Amino acid sequence: MFKHSLLIAGFMCWYFPAVLATQRMYVKSGSVANLSCPYETQDVSIKWRGPKNLTIYSINNNVNVQIDVSSRLKVNVESITGTYNLLVLNFTSADTGLYRCDTILNKHSVQHEIVVNVAEAPKHMEIINETSTGKIIGTQDFPVNLICTVDSGVPLNTLEWKNENRSIVGNYSDIVSYSFIATRDQHLKNFTCTANNSFYLVEKKIQLFIYLSPIVKLYVEPSFEIEEGKDVALTCEFESNNDLVELRWIKDNNSLSVSQNNHLLLTNVSKDDEGIYFCEVENQVAINSDQTEIKILYKPRLTDPFKIFEIESSIGQRSYISLNISSATRPYISWTYDPGPVGKLGYWNIQEIGEENYQLCSTIVPYDHSHFRTYGVRVRNSVGILNINVVLVGFTVKVFPTKLVRNLSDEIELNCNVSKNNLNASHMWIHSFSGVEIRILHGKVHDGMSTLHIPFSDYKDAGTYTCKWTSSMETHYSSSHIYVKSHPVLTSLHTFEKNGKTTLEVSFYSFPKPTAVLWFYRDKLITKLQLDNEGHVKEAPVQLFVYNRSVIATGYVTWHQVNETINPVINFFSCQIRNYMGNMDVSFHEYNNTNNTTTINSIDDENKKSLKYYLVGTFLTTVIVIIALGIYKHFYRPSVATNAQNENQREQEEVSRNSSQSSNNHSYDEVDSVYYHSVEWRNYNFEPPASAINDTHVNADYSIGSNDSEKVGDDPDQTRNDIARNSYMELV
């Protein structure tokens, strides 16, 4: 029966043209291949053919038992559609190939072909740049590229990236990539690479690790508003998932510190601590910061803390007072109580002129001279108080500039103004140097201002210039201090001999300070001294002549010791003193030949001998006077009239004697006379003879700018000895 059916079917297929329809199908190895034939027929048979060589597998629902795979074949007839489906059980790669079902429809032979292959899974899936811990490293706000590769299976698979089971990107190839800008939200998110060919699903997960910019938060304790004098603590908290962190504290764009310390303590805060504080944290990704504004609640303060509130007024005149202050809150102001005489005090008007800045205005009207005095003002806010003194004066005098430094030969100009309400006041300039009044000057007055002009200045023009204005009621002063930079100025030369050695001493005045002192012998440098060498250059008071006035100023003294006591040797020494303005050269030979040179003995033995003569002479004189007085009292007691007559006679003798003395060309000048009845003692100063000047054992003393000798030496008794040696007592 089966053979007969095959013959009929073969004849019909040969006779009628075939209609081909081919389908491709994949089956997993070991599963059931369900091959569906789309033809429905009831009176014509349906045949299934398969590999190899399209062997007949079944006719209708009858399986060909003669083939090897018959045991794994089965034909199902769909009851609804009437179609015949071929089932291949436990499908293997040997079962792959071309399958065909054929039949006759409408007298035509039709065929449906199915190529069946074994499905294969994708293999060797790999994620590029994956770390050993299954992570992809990225940086916030920078691109991240996810790349997945796979060896495609059979049939061809889809390859895609998924995030949270949502497909992001995919294709039908062996590589898929996804690029994006990393955000903070994607840190530690999981991404999945999926390869799916409907039979096999291969996937691999990775975790995204994003280096994040720091998160910074700044906290203030106890509050961002703090009273002056208290402490405030700032704490900077931050999050960073990398260790390369640097923290900076910044105030008003000025760096305060760079450290790992996230605490900043402000102690005893003041208005200067007010401002915007930043905590700036930097890691390898970015710099982030947080900020807070610290507001200092402070007591009222003057906008100009150095301003002196001296108000000019006159009796019956309204004087206006204006104070500019800073205050954290709106201030309250009042006059302070004063039991003394006061003028008429006005009310205070407060006007805000800017953030935390206020202008306070009021008036005072004096109606008596006692009202020119100091008035107290108190400004208060929630933090504290500010006391201000307002001085009401009749008129004020101001000199400007108050301090002036000039170089040698520069001009000096000082201005002194006085209130226009007192233009009739007289004025003068008083120049003083080291506390000594030097001269009176008069400036040019115009519109209440006196201008003093000195066209060429030197050291004598330095000092204090006081502008003095005097009205009919009062006098006011104001001063300016002038400093003139000049080369050193010589004040005196001295030589001292002791123990066979001679000390050469130079006293001088210098502003600015001297920088060096050089000593020469026969014009060759023998030593160079610096100012800080206290052994040979030091500060000392010096006598300076300023416009013919002698003043004691702070100067300098330097000295050099010579192992000789011969004048010609000393004459070869010279000295040069330097400062930044110039030099001064001093030659001992030149000053030995000047009229200002005074030579005095200075050997110790002669000093002692002179002192001895002086003391003995004084003692003998005293004894003689006492004896004479005793004899007079015992042997002569004249009457009152006789005493008066003797007194008149003595006065006439004195006049005669003085007249005779002044007519004689005596080589001595009389200094003083003392009379004890008939005994007269006279004290004379004398100039030493020429032989004394040429004596090699001398102490030379030169005073620059004066004919009077200045005695300077190491021995404090030297001056007394010199006076004693240059004087004598004469008994008449």
ChimeraX attribute file (.defattr): number of C-alpha atoms within 10 A of each C-alpha:
attribute: neighborCount
match mode: 1-to-1
recipient: residues
	/A:1	5
	/A:2	9
	/A:3	8
	/A:4	8
	/A:5	11
	/A:6	14
	/A:7	10
	/A:8	10
	/A:9	20
	/A:10	10
	/A:11	10
	/A:12	15
	/A:13	18
	/A:14	10
	/A:15	12
	/A:16	13
	/A:17	12
	/A:18	16
	/A:19	11
	/A:20	12
	/A:21	12
	/A:22	13
	/A:23	12
	/A:24	12
	/A:25	18
	/A:26	18
	/A:27	23
	/A:28	19
	/A:29	17
	/A:30	13
	/A:31	13
	/A:32	17
	/A:33	24
	/A:34	16
	/A:35	22
	/A:36	20
	/A:37	22
	/A:38	14
	/A:39	18
	/A:40	17
	/A:41	15
	/A:42	9
	/A:43	7
	/A:44	12
	/A:45	17
	/A:46	23
	/A:47	23
	/A:48	30
	/A:49	20
	/A:50	21
	/A:51	17
	/A:52	13
	/A:53	10
	/A:54	14
	/A:55	14
	/A:56	20
	/A:57	27
	/A:58	23
	/A:59	21
	/A:60	22
	/A:61	18
	/A:62	16
	/A:63	21
	/A:64	19
	/A:65	12
	/A:66	10
	/A:67	12
	/A:68	9
	/A:69	14
	/A:70	15
	/A:71	13
	/A:72	13
	/A:73	21
	/A:74	18
	/A:75	22
	/A:76	17
	/A:77	14
	/A:78	12
	/A:79	8
	/A:80	6
	/A:81	11
	/A:82	15
	/A:83	20
	/A:84	27
	/A:85	21
	/A:86	27
	/A:87	17
	/A:88	21
	/A:89	19
	/A:90	15
	/A:91	20
	/A:92	17
	/A:93	14
	/A:94	10
	/A:95	21
	/A:96	18
	/A:97	18
	/A:98	20
	/A:99	26
	/A:100	25
	/A:101	29
	/A:102	24
	/A:103	25
	/A:104	21
	/A:105	12
	/A:106	6
	/A:107	12
	/A:108	15
	/A:109	19
	/A:110	19
	/A:111	23
	/A:112	20
	/A:113	20
	/A:114	21
	/A:115	17
	/A:116	22
	/A:117	23
	/A:118	21
	/A:119	20
	/A:120	19
	/A:121	20
	/A:122	26
	/A:123	14
	/A:124	9
	/A:125	19
	/A:126	16
	/A:127	22
	/A:128	13
	/A:129	14
	/A:130	17
	/A:131	12
	/A:132	7
	/A:133	8
	/A:134	15
	/A:135	20
	/A:136	22
	/A:137	17
	/A:138	20
	/A:139	20
	/A:140	20
	/A:141	17
	/A:142	13
	/A:143	12
	/A:144	19
	/A:145	16
	/A:146	19
	/A:147	17
	/A:148	24
	/A:149	20
	/A:150	22
	/A:151	16
	/A:152	23
	/A:153	19
	/A:154	18
	/A:155	20
	/A:156	19
	/A:157	26
	/A:158	21
	/A:159	28
	/A:160	25
	/A:161	25
	/A:162	18
	/A:163	14
	/A:164	10
	/A:165	9
	/A:166	10
	/A:167	14
	/A:168	13
	/A:169	15
	/A:170	18
	/A:171	14
	/A:172	15
	/A:173	16
	/A:174	20
	/A:175	20
	/A:176	21
	/A:177	18
	/A:178	14
	/A:179	11
	/A:180	11
	/A:181	13
	/A:182	21
	/A:183	17
	/A:184	14
	/A:185	10
	/A:186	16
	/A:187	18
	/A:188	15
	/A:189	14
	/A:190	16
	/A:191	23
	/A:192	21
	/A:193	27
	/A:194	23
	/A:195	33
	/A:196	20
	/A:197	20
	/A:198	14
	/A:199	16
	/A:200	16
	/A:201	14
	/A:202	17
	/A:203	17
	/A:204	15
	/A:205	16
	/A:206	19
	/A:207	19
	/A:208	21
	/A:209	21
	/A:210	25
	/A:211	23
	/A:212	23
	/A:213	22
	/A:214	23
	/A:215	14
	/A:216	19
	/A:217	17
	/A:218	19
	/A:219	17
	/A:220	17
	/A:221	13
	/A:222	11
	/A:223	13
	/A:224	17
	/A:225	15
	/A:226	19
	/A:227	22
	/A:228	21
	/A:229	15
	/A:230	12
	/A:231	15
	/A:232	20
	/A:233	15
	/A:234	23
	/A:235	16
	/A:236	23
	/A:237	16
	/A:238	18
	/A:239	12
	/A:240	18
	/A:241	13
	/A:242	13
	/A:243	8
	/A:244	10
	/A:245	16
	/A:246	15
	/A:247	21
	/A:248	19
	/A:249	24
	/A:250	18
	/A:251	19
	/A:252	12
	/A:253	11
	/A:254	10
	/A:255	12
	/A:256	13
	/A:257	13
	/A:258	14
	/A:259	11
	/A:260	11
	/A:261	13
	/A:262	17
	/A:263	15
	/A:264	16
	/A:265	13
	/A:266	13
	/A:267	13
	/A:268	12
	/A:269	19
	/A:270	18
	/A:271	16
	/A:272	8
	/A:273	16
	/A:274	19
	/A:275	15
	/A:276	14
	/A:277	22
	/A:278	24
	/A:279	26
	/A:280	22
	/A:281	27
	/A:282	18
	/A:283	19
	/A:284	16
	/A:285	19
	/A:286	14
	/A:287	16
	/A:288	18
	/A:289	20
	/A:290	17
	/A:291	18
	/A:292	17
	/A:293	15
	/A:294	20
	/A:295	19
	/A:296	21
	/A:297	22
	/A:298	22
	/A:299	21
	/A:300	27
	/A:301	19
	/A:302	16
	/A:303	15
	/A:304	11
	/A:305	9
	/A:306	7
	/A:307	9
	/A:308	11
	/A:309	15
	/A:310	17
	/A:311	19
	/A:312	17
	/A:313	21
	/A:314	20
	/A:315	15
	/A:316	13
	/A:317	13
	/A:318	16
	/A:319	18
	/A:320	14
	/A:321	17
	/A:322	14
	/A:323	17
	/A:324	18
	/A:325	21
	/A:326	21
	/A:327	23
	/A:328	20
	/A:329	18
	/A:330	16
	/A:331	22
	/A:332	16
	/A:333	19
	/A:334	13
	/A:335	16
	/A:336	13
	/A:337	10
	/A:338	10
	/A:339	5
	/A:340	8
	/A:341	12
	/A:342	19
	/A:343	20
	/A:344	12
	/A:345	15
	/A:346	16
	/A:347	12
	/A:348	17
	/A:349	12
	/A:350	17
	/A:351	13
	/A:352	15
	/A:353	11
	/A:354	9
	/A:355	10
	/A:356	14
	/A:357	20
	/A:358	22
	/A:359	17
	/A:360	18
	/A:361	17
	/A:362	16
	/A:363	16
	/A:364	22
	/A:365	21
	/A:366	24
	/A:367	16
	/A:368	13
	/A:369	15
	/A:370	11
	/A:371	21
	/A:372	22
	/A:373	18
	/A:374	17
	/A:375	19
	/A:376	14
	/A:377	15
	/A:378	16
	/A:379	21
	/A:380	19
	/A:381	18
	/A:382	16
	/A:383	14
	/A:384	15
	/A:385	17
	/A:386	15
	/A:387	15
	/A:388	19
	/A:389	15
	/A:390	17
	/A:391	15
	/A:392	24
	/A:393	17
	/A:394	21
	/A:395	20
	/A:396	20
	/A:397	18
	/A:398	19
	/A:399	21
	/A:400	15
	/A:401	14
	/A:402	15
	/A:403	13
	/A:404	15
	/A:405	12
	/A:406	18
	/A:407	17
	/A:408	15
	/A:409	15
	/A:410	15
	/A:411	13
	/A:412	18
	/A:413	14
	/A:414	22
	/A:415	19
	/A:416	26
	/A:417	21
	/A:418	22
	/A:419	17
	/A:420	13
	/A:421	13
	/A:422	17
	/A:423	16
	/A:424	12
	/A:425	18
	/A:426	12
	/A:427	22
	/A:428	18
	/A:429	24
	/A:430	17
	/A:431	22
	/A:432	20
	/A:433	23
	/A:434	13
	/A:435	12
	/A:436	15
	/A:437	15
	/A:438	22
	/A:439	15
	/A:440	12
	/A:441	15
	/A:442	14
	/A:443	19
	/A:444	10
	/A:445	15
	/A:446	10
	/A:447	10
	/A:448	16
	/A:449	20
	/A:450	22
	/A:451	17
	/A:452	20
	/A:453	15
	/A:454	13
	/A:455	10
	/A:456	12
	/A:457	19
	/A:458	17
	/A:459	22
	/A:460	15
	/A:461	22
	/A:462	21
	/A:463	20
	/A:464	23
	/A:465	26
	/A:466	20
	/A:467	29
	/A:468	20
	/A:469	25
	/A:470	15
	/A:471	14
	/A:472	9
	/A:473	8
	/A:474	10
	/A:475	15
	/A:476	16
	/A:477	17
	/A:478	18
	/A:479	22
	/A:480	20
	/A:481	18
	/A:482	20
	/A:483	20
	/A:484	22
	/A:485	23
	/A:486	24
	/A:487	24
	/A:488	26
	/A:489	19
	/A:490	23
	/A:491	21
	/A:492	25
	/A:493	25
	/A:494	23
	/A:495	24
	/A:496	23
	/A:497	25
	/A:498	15
	/A:499	10
	/A:500	12
	/A:501	14
	/A:502	22
	/A:503	20
	/A:504	21
	/A:505	21
	/A:506	21
	/A:507	24
	/A:508	26
	/A:509	26
	/A:510	21
	/A:511	18
	/A:512	16
	/A:513	19
	/A:514	24
	/A:515	15
	/A:516	18
	/A:517	22
	/A:518	18
	/A:519	21
	/A:520	17
	/A:521	16
	/A:522	11
	/A:523	12
	/A:524	11
	/A:525	13
	/A:526	11
	/A:527	12
	/A:528	13
	/A:529	17
	/A:530	16
	/A:531	17
	/A:532	12
	/A:533	10
	/A:534	11
	/A:535	11
	/A:536	16
	/A:537	21
	/A:538	16
	/A:539	16
	/A:540	15
	/A:541	15
	/A:542	19
	/A:543	23
	/A:544	26
	/A:545	17
	/A:546	18
	/A:547	10
	/A:548	11
	/A:549	13
	/A:550	15
	/A:551	19
	/A:552	15
	/A:553	17
	/A:554	16
	/A:555	23
	/A:556	22
	/A:557	19
	/A:558	23
	/A:559	20
	/A:560	16
	/A:561	14
	/A:562	16
	/A:563	13
	/A:564	15
	/A:565	21
	/A:566	17
	/A:567	18
	/A:568	12
	/A:569	14
	/A:570	20
	/A:571	16
	/A:572	15
	/A:573	21
	/A:574	21
	/A:575	24
	/A:576	17
	/A:577	25
	/A:578	20
	/A:579	19
	/A:580	15
	/A:581	16
	/A:582	12
	/A:583	17
	/A:584	15
	/A:585	15
	/A:586	17
	/A:587	18
	/A:588	22
	/A:589	16
	/A:590	12
	/A:591	18
	/A:592	19
	/A:593	9
	/A:594	10
	/A:595	9
	/A:596	18
	/A:597	20
	/A:598	21
	/A:599	21
	/A:600	21
	/A:601	22
	/A:602	20
	/A:603	16
	/A:604	15
	/A:605	9
	/A:606	15
	/A:607	18
	/A:608	14
	/A:609	12
	/A:610	19
	/A:611	18
	/A:612	14
	/A:613	14
	/A:614	17
	/A:615	12
	/A:616	12
	/A:617	13
	/A:618	12
	/A:619	11
	/A:620	10
	/A:621	16
	/A:622	11
	/A:623	10
	/A:624	12
	/A:625	15
	/A:626	11
	/A:627	10
	/A:628	14
	/A:629	13
	/A:630	11
	/A:631	10
	/A:632	11
	/A:633	10
	/A:634	8
	/A:635	8
	/A:636	8
	/A:637	10
	/A:638	11
	/A:639	9
	/A:640	9
	/A:641	9
	/A:642	11
	/A:643	12
	/A:644	12
	/A:645	12
	/A:646	13
	/A:647	13
	/A:648	12
	/A:649	11
	/A:650	14
	/A:651	12
	/A:652	12
	/A:653	12
	/A:654	13
	/A:655	11
	/A:656	11
	/A:657	12
	/A:658	11
	/A:659	11
	/A:660	10
	/A:661	12
	/A:662	11
	/A:663	9
	/A:664	8
	/A:665	8
	/A:666	9
	/A:667	8
	/A:668	10
	/A:669	13
	/A:670	14
	/A:671	10
	/A:672	10
	/A:673	12
	/A:674	10
	/A:675	11
	/A:676	11
	/A:677	12
	/A:678	10
	/A:679	13
	/A:680	14
	/A:681	16
	/A:682	16
	/A:683	17
	/A:684	16
	/A:685	16
	/A:686	14
	/A:687	15
	/A:688	14
	/A:689	8
	/A:690	8
	/A:691	8
	/A:692	14
	/A:693	17
	/A:694	11
	/A:695	14
	/A:696	14
	/A:697	21
	/A:698	21
	/A:699	24
	/A:700	22
	/A:701	24
	/A:702	27
	/A:703	22
	/A:704	22
	/A:705	16
	/A:706	16
	/A:707	12
	/A:708	12
	/A:709	16
	/A:710	17
	/A:711	18
	/A:712	19
	/A:713	18
	/A:714	9
	/A:715	10
	/A:716	9
	/A:717	10
	/A:718	17
	/A:719	14
	/A:720	12
	/A:721	22
	/A:722	18
	/A:723	14
	/A:724	18
	/A:725	22
	/A:726	16
	/A:727	17
	/A:728	17
	/A:729	15
	/A:730	12
	/A:731	10
	/A:732	9
